Amino acid sequence: MAGHVISTGEKSNADRLLLGKCVASKPLGSVRGNKAFYANRALFKSKFMSRKSKLKLYWSVIRPVVVYGYETWVLKESIIQRLSVFERKILRKIFGPT
């Protein structure tokens, strides 16, 4: 029954993602995220863009690249940690030293 989804009543990876827990089983998410970030690094370094605009750019361009296909990923603590590290790195670039 390819293409059919049967609900087991458990929280899906999408639900976990909405609760703030990034899930993945492939390290490629952060690699693709790095490529997307560095392709747009001039925008992130720009003094003319507000922090709010940079956050919108992150949420609309970088994050979807990182979590693409998350529905099929297996939840592993090490991968959650890697994605959290990646997100903190991007947020440090946006907000700078405090």
N, C-alpha and C positions, 0 to 999 in steps of 0.2 A: 504494500500500500504506500508506494512512494508519493510524497507530497501531502500526506495526511498527518495531522498532529493529534495525538491522544493525550488529553490532560490527565495527570495523575493526582492533581490537587496540591502538589508541592509548588513552592515558589520557583518560578522560572529564573533563568539568568537575567532576563529583562527586568523582572521585579527586583532582583538584587541590585542591578545597575541603578534603578530608580531610587533605591534606598541608599545609594552612595557607595556601594561596594562594586568596584570594577572587577570583572571576571574575564579570565582568558586561559587558554592552555597553550597558546602559540606566542613565542617571543617576538614574532614578526610585527605585532601591533605597535610596540614601542619603536621598532626600527622604522616602520612606515610613518609613525608620528614624528620621529626625529627628522625624517626627510621632508615631511610637510612643514615642520617648524622652520627648518633651515632654508627652505625655499621661500618662506615669508619672513625671514629674520629682519629684513630691512624695515618692514612694517612694525615689527615688535620693538626694534631699536629706535624708531622714530620718536622724536620729542614732540612732534606735532599731533600725534594721535593720543587721545585720552586713554586712561587705563580702562575705562568702561568699553571703549571701542576695541581695545586689545583683548579684553575678556570675551567680547562678542565674537571676535575673530577666532579665538581659541575654541569656544564652544560650538561655533558653526563650521569651522574648517578642520582644525587639528584633531579634536576629540572624536568626531565621526570616523576619521581615518584610522585612529587607534583602535576603536571598538567595532570596526566593521566585521560583521559575521559573528558577533558575540553570542548569538542564539545557539550556536553549535559548539561553543567552547566548554571545556571542563573546568570546574571551579577548583583552583589550587591556591593555597596560601602564598606560595612563592611568587606566583604570577600576579596575584593581587598586590603584593608588596612592590613588585617591579613597576606596575602601572601607577601605584601611588607615588613612587619615587619620580616617575616621569611627570606626573601631574604637578608635583611640588616644584620640579625643576622649571617647568613652563611658568608657573605662578611666580617663582622668584625672578624670572626674566621680565615678567610683566610689571611686578610691583617693586623690584629692585631691593636694595638693602633698606632695612627699617631702622 
